[in-house]
Amino acid sequence: MLVPLLGEAWTILQSQPKNNELIFPYNSRSVTVYFPRIRNKLGI
């Protein structure tokens, strides 16, 4: 998927370590677990 990155988003992307092909190397299972918790905490 192509996602245009503007302004600060591009700066953040460029500052990430280039250790592998993933830009943000997070475990998808961790995101699946924590996203609902944070969403609920924020009331979204």
PyMOL commands that set and color helices and strands:
alter all, ss='L'
color gray80, all
select helices_A, chain A and resi 8-15+28-42
alter helices_A, ss='H'
color red, helices_A
deselect
rebuild
show_as cartoon
